[in-house]
Each structure stands twice: as structure tokens, then as C-alpha cells.
Amino acid sequence: MEIFSVLSEPSLVAVAVTALCFVFALFSLLRSFSLPRRFTPPRKHHTDCGASNSDSGGGGGAAPYLNGGGTEMLEPSPVPAVLAERRTGSSMMEELVPEITTHALSYLDYPSLCRLSMTNSLMRKAANDDNAWKALYHKDFTLEQDSITPTNGWKAYYAATRAIVNINTEFFNIVRDKSLPAMSRFWLNADYVKCIHASGELFSGYNAVMQSWQLVFNWEQGLNFQVRDVRARVLTDMAWVTMKTFVDMDTGPFNVTNVFEFHNGRWYMVHHHSSVMNGEIDHQIVHG
């Protein structure tokens, strides 16, 4: 929506909090009208210690009280249902329909949702809701993985996917800069890594792959391209990214696949495959 594109991230957080507070207040008002109003008159409680005055010698058989005596006391009226329920520790956030909370949070982006979780305990619980992060994942990445169940939840899966997409972007920045040292650090130094350039030639092993990139970077023509339709799948120690690259060349565009492995606390590229794309070209850009 255009109105959200002009607002800053703190403004989005304020708008979301205000919207949630309004929903809570409306929910509380509607609920108060729906509760029946009942009045229970106080009941008198008579003691049975003075049931037979003749046996007590006429001295008055009222049970002794701490304040000096009396023959009857008032039983306290029952606690109203609303107060009793509030004393159990339940909150409006917990009683609100989950779909409403998820819909309200769906207007926030990744940084705003993280900032919202740091406001208070209720907002933190709402912002960490798995359905909210699933909706954000579908909005920012893809709907293809709707049926999967991430092991550590959608929030962790969103963060892992975001990290892989950023690493994939770093790869294309290295190609644009023609930096062989950066490319050598980007790949895993192993004999099973593979690289297939657009020419169709296969390079196997770390040394051969680096030599192939040196040939690419020595090419005088600059590499000006756009990356679109990014799709990422992340597992525990492996991830792959598919995309389309549109190059200012007569031979483009290309289908590209990058495969990564997780070693010693970071991701390394182990496979790169680029091939000419056949068929109709989809010009819809999906930002990753």
C-alpha cells in the first residue's frame, strides 16, 4: 500500500500498537455488554450453637466472635465473573482471535516486527507468533513452501532464509566487482565443488573453479545484470537458491542455481550453475 511506503519504520510500529490497542478496547467493550448482569442478595448465616437456649441456662447461646459477639453474620457476595477471570492472569491479547492479531501484524516489515517485540511482554508474545512470521515469509519470499513445517519455527526459518538471500546477493556483488580474492573466500575449499558457466563447460574442484572465475574476470566487457525471481530453500547445513539473471548481452537471460553448505559457523558456495533460459520470459520481479 502506498501509505505504508512513505511511513518510517518507527511510525509503522506506532501504528500497529495503536491498532492493536483499539482492537483490545473494542473487544473489551463488546464483551462487557454481552455478559449478563446478575445480582445476588446477601444471605444470612445463622449459627447453630444456640439452637436450644434451655440447655445453656438462658445465657444466650450465640457463638462467640472475635469482635465481641453477635448472633449472625453476612456471607460475602460472590466475586463477579469478569473480576474472577481477570484474576486468573488472562489478558486481552490472549483472548483475542489469533487471526486478527496476525492480520494486524502482517502490515509490518521485518525490522518493524523485531522492534515491536522489544516494547513489552504482550507485544513480544504477539510478535513471536509463528503465524505472523509465516505470513511475513510468504510476503517477502515465496508461497511455494506453504506446506512445510520448519523445525525451529517460522521466525527462525525466516531469519535463515534472509541470511541465505543476503549471501547470494554478496556473490553477485563479487562478480560485479571482479574480485578474485573475495571469490576465493566465498567458495568452500573442497575437491567436490562444481561450477558450470553459461558456456556449458564444467569445472570440478576448488582450483579449477577459481581458474574459471579468473578467466571470467579477465574478460574486458563489464557484467551488468539484474537478478530476479529469487527462491531459496534452507536446511540445517545446506541451502540452494534459484533465480533468473538478465544480462546486457545477446545470449541472456539465464537460469541460475547456487548451492551452499554450512561449515565452521558460516555459509560457503559449493555449486554454481548458469544456463541460457528457454521459453517465455516472466518479467515479474520478486524481491528477495
Residue, then its C-alpha position, 0 to 999 in steps of 0.5 A: m500500500e502506498i501509505f505504508s511506503v512513505l511511513s518510517e519504520p518507527s511510525l509503522v510500529a506506532v501504528a500497529v500498537t495503536a491498532l492493536c490497542f483499539v482492537f483490545a478496547l473494542f473487544s473489551l467493550l463488546r464483551s462487557f455488554s454481552l455478559p449478563r448482569r446478575f445480582t445476588p442478595p446477601r444471605k444470612h448465616h445463622t449459627d447453630c450453637g444456640a439452637s436450644n437456649s434451655d440447655s445453656g441456662g438462658g445465657g444466650g447461646a450465640a457463638p462467640y466472635l472475635n469482635g465481641g459477639g453477635t448472633e449472625m453474620l453476612e456471607p460475602s457476595p460472590v466475586p463477579a465473573v469478569l473480576a474472577e477471570r481477570r484474576t486468573g492472569s488472562s489478558m486481552m491479547e490472549e483472548l483475542v482471535p489469533e487471526i486478527t492479531t496476525h492480520a494486524l501484524s502482517y502490515l509490518d516489515y521485518p525490522s518493524l516486527c523485531r522492534l515491536s517485540m522489544t516494547n513489552s511482554l504482550m507485544r513480544k508474545a504477539a510478535n513471536d507468533d509463528n503465524a505472523w512470521k509465516a505470513l511475513y515469509h510468504k510476503d517477502f519470499t515465496l508461497e511455494q513452501d506453504s506446506i512445510t513445517p520448519t523445525n525451529g519455527w517460522k521466525a527462525y526459518y525466516a531469519a535463515t532464509r534472509a541470511i541465505v538471500n543476503i549471501n547470494t546477493e554478496f556473490f553477485n556483488i563479487v562478480r560485479d566487482k571482479s574480485l578474485p580474492a573475495m571469490s576465493r573466500f566465498w567458495l568452500n575449499a573442497d575437491y567436490v565443488k562444481c561450477i558450470h558457466a553459461s558456456g556449458e563447460l564444467f569445472s570440478g574442484y576448488n582450483a579449477v573453479m577459481q581458474s574459471w572465475q579468473l578467466v571470467f574476470n579477465w574478460e574486458q566487457g563489464l557484467n551488468f545484470q539484474v537478478r530476479d525471481v529469487r527462491a531459496r530453500v534452507l536446511t540445517d547445513m545446506a541451502w540452494v537458491t534459484m533465480k533468473t539473471f538478465v544480462d546486457m548481452d545477446t545470449g541472456p537471460f539465464n537460469v541460475t542455481n547456487v548451492f551452499e553448505f554450512h561449515n565452521g559457523r558460516w555459509y560457503m558456495v559449493h555449486h554454481h550453475s548458469s544456463v541460457m533460459n528457454g521459453e517465455i520470459d516472466h518479467q515479474i520481479v520478486h524481491g528477495 
